[in-house]
Amino acid sequence: MFDTDRWLEVLETLRMSKLRTAATALSVAWGIFMLVILLGAGRGIQNGIDKSFRDDAVNSIWVYRGQTSKAHAGYGIGRAIRFHNDDFEALHEAIPEIEHSTGRFYLKGEFTVRYRDEVSSYEVRACHPGHQFIENTIITAGRFLIDTDLAERRKVAVIGPRVVDRLFGRRNPVGEWIEVSGTPYRVVGTYTDEGWEGELAKIYIPITTAQTAYGGGTNVHQMMFTVGDASAEDARRIAERTRRLLAARHRFALDDERAVRVRNNVESAERVFKLFASIRVFIWIVGLGTILAGIIGVSNIMLISVRERTKEIGLRKALGATPRTIVNQIVLESLVITSASGYAGLVAGLGVLALVRRYVPSNDYFLNPDANLAVVVGATLVLIISGVLAGYFPARIAARINPVEALRAE
């Protein structure tokens, strides 16, 4: 049953001991506040990593052409390496582990795109059907490019949501015709992308169509492919076989990193995930250390508090208070301090994270910091229970002291 007099006495006792109350409250609030901030920072880093890896397939290998930096097989330095369609086919024949693959034929700058009276400019990407799985492209209507589009060099296009909104508004673009720098293309699908915002304003067309329409011959500027569930070690070997194959075909030194660069996303992802695992462990160590420091601080302060009140406890017993009443009084005081300060630290931490989400710009490495509410509430409860126990045990010992001896205490 709610005892108004007891609660008023608790509040009065806390008011009379302002310094001790403030020290205890600060110890608890700071521990919870720091835990929330650390967990929020960890989540922000994890969100940034997750979003960066949602942009491209984690199990992908990307191959970029460059210029030789070492003389080899009678060829000098500075020779440009050029990929062609037969290099793309050769990779498929030599590396059976390839799951999905695409080449890219780069089209410089942005193209003027028209639909009826609506005109805007967008980047156009020329690729193979496998590009959908490497860029994690999600089809929202119609379809993506297919092999028949490439074989017949069809003038078809798949457009992003920014293009749809600007040119078509609420109309369904699938089946409609757009003009890309004067050349008509039929829209066969629309897509979205969970990666970065720039990916939403692209137009995809068949690579063979672009090679024919824009004087590319058989040139391929870049090649990418996925390797299924290959381990980091397997992906490393596949990347090395890719380099050896291209070195033999284009006669550059195998150790010439500038001639052809092979980016192994599987290996990169493994390194990043290991790094983040270490960061997460560090965050938890620091966070738990902060909580532990708070618990120790509360315990010391409550122990001192009980010792300072030994004479008061003796007087209460002399006036008829039972040991249980005395223990309950001190435990209630401890509960009020730890609960209120724990809640204050929790609210302050969540408030700081909300301000960071609102006013600090997101970037590639830090995005939407937020703390797991269940975890921080659990930590707050642990700290509150620890504070209650920190008051209970010394109070129990003090309540057993003979009133006469307690009144004589200095």
C-alpha positions, 0 to 999 in steps of 0.5 A, spaced: 500 500 500 502 506 498 505 510 504 505 517 503 509 519 509 514 514 508 515 517 501 515 524 503 520 522 508 525 519 503 524 525 499 526 530 505 532 525 507 535 526 500 534 533 500 537 534 506 543 530 503 544 534 497 551 532 496 551 525 497 544 525 493 548 528 487 554 524 487 550 518 487 545 520 481 551 523 477 554 516 478 548 512 475 546 517 470 553 518 467 554 510 466 547 510 463 548 516 458 555 513 456 553 506 454 547 509 450 552 514 446 557 508 445 552 503 443 549 509 438 555 510 435 556 503 434 550 502 431 551 508 426 558 505 424 554 498 423 549 502 419 554 505 414 557 499 413 551 495 411 549 501 407 555 501 403 555 493 402 548 494 400 550 498 394 554 492 391 554 485 392 559 483 397 561 476 394 563 480 387 570 481 384 571 487 380 576 488 374 579 495 372 583 496 366 589 501 366 596 502 364 602 498 364 608 500 369 613 495 368 616 493 361 614 486 359 614 481 353 618 486 349 612 492 351 614 498 354 611 502 360 605 506 359 601 501 354 594 502 355 590 495 357 583 494 353 578 489 354 574 487 349 567 482 349 572 476 348 575 477 354 569 477 358 567 471 354 574 468 356 573 469 364 566 465 363 570 459 360 576 459 365 573 461 371 567 456 372 565 459 379 562 465 376 555 466 378 553 472 375 557 477 371 557 483 367 561 488 363 560 496 362 561 500 357 562 507 359 558 513 356 561 519 358 557 525 361 550 525 362 545 524 356 539 529 355 533 524 356 526 526 353 519 523 354 514 528 351 514 535 353 519 533 359 526 533 359 532 532 363 539 529 364 541 522 366 547 518 366 546 512 362 550 505 364 551 500 358 551 493 361 550 485 361 543 482 365 548 480 370 549 487 372 542 487 376 545 482 381 552 485 382 549 492 383 543 489 388 538 492 383 531 491 385 526 491 379 519 494 381 516 494 375 517 490 368 524 487 367 531 488 367 535 487 361 535 480 358 540 476 353 536 477 347 536 484 348 544 484 347 543 479 342 539 483 338 542 489 340 535 492 342 534 499 344 531 498 351 532 501 357 531 500 365 530 507 369 531 509 376 525 512 380 528 519 380 527 518 372 520 516 373 518 521 378 521 527 373 519 524 366 513 520 368 510 523 374 504 518 376 504 514 369 506 507 368 513 508 364 513 501 362 512 500 355 513 507 353 518 510 349 524 515 351 529 519 347 536 518 349 540 524 346 535 523 340 535 516 340 528 512 342 529 507 347 523 503 349 522 502 357 522 495 359 522 496 367 523 500 373 528 499 379 530 501 385 537 501 389 538 500 397 545 503 396 546 511 395 542 516 392 546 517 386 544 510 384 536 512 383 538 516 377 541 512 372 538 509 366 541 502 364 541 499 356 544 493 353 552 493 352 552 491 345 547 496 343 551 502 346 557 499 343 554 499 336 550 506 337 556 510 340 562 507 336 565 502 341 566 496 337 567 491 342 570 495 347 569 493 355 571 498 360 570 494 366 568 487 368 565 484 374 562 478 377 560 474 383 563 468 386 557 465 389 558 463 397 566 462 396 570 463 402 575 469 402 580 464 401 577 461 395 575 468 392 583 470 393 584 464 388 579 466 383 582 473 383 589 471 382 586 466 376 583 472 373 589 476 373 593 471 370 588 470 365 588 477 363 596 478 364 597 472 359 591 475 354 594 482 354 601 480 355 603 485 362 607 483 368 603 479 373 605 483 378 604 490 375 598 492 379 597 498 375 596 494 368 589 491 371 586 492 378 582 486 381 578 489 387 576 483 391 569 485 395 569 478 399 576 479 402 574 487 403 568 485 406 571 480 411 576 485 413 571 490 414 567 485 418 573 483 422 574 490 424 567 492 426 567 486 430 573 488 434 570 495 434 563 492 437 567 488 442 571 495 444 565 499 445 562 493 450 568 493 454 568 501 455 560 501 456 560 495 461 566 498 464 562 505 465 556 501 468 561 497 473 564 504 475 557 506 476 555 500 480 562 501 484 560 508 485 553 507 488 556 502 492 561 506 495 556 512 496 551 508 499 556 504 504 558 511 506 551 514 507 549 508 511 555 509 516 554 516 517 547 515 519 549 509 524 547 514 530 540 516 526 539 508 525 540 507 533 535 513 534 530 510 530 530 503 533 530 507 540 524 510 538 521 503 536 523 502 529 524 495 527 530 493 523 525 491 517 523 498 517 530 501 517 532 497 511 526 498 507 527 506 508 534 506 506 533 501 500 527 506 498 532 512 498 537 508 494 531 506 489 529 513 488 536 515 486 538 510 482 531 510 478 531 517 477 538 518 475 538 512 471 532 514 467 535 521 466 541 518 463 537 514 458 533 520 456 539 524 455 543 519 451 537 518 447 536 525 446 543 526 444 543 521 439 536 524 436 540 531 435 546 527 431 541 524 427 537 530 425 543 535 425 549 531 423 550 529 416 550 522 414 556 519 410 559 513 408 562 511 415 556 513 419 549 513 418 543 514 423 546 512 430 541 509 434 541 505 441 538 498 442 532 500 447 532 493 450 539 493 451 540 500 454 533 499 459 536 492 461 543 495 463 539 501 467 535 496 470 541 492 472 544 499 475 538 500 479 538 493 482 545 494 483 544 500 487 538 497 491 543 492 493 548 497 495 543 500 500 540 493 502 546 490 505 550 495 509 543 497 511 541 490 514 548 490 518 547 497 521 539 495 522 542 489 527 546 494 531 544 495 538 541 502 539 545 504 545 552 502 541 549 506 535 547 512 539 555 512 541 557 511 534 562 517 532 
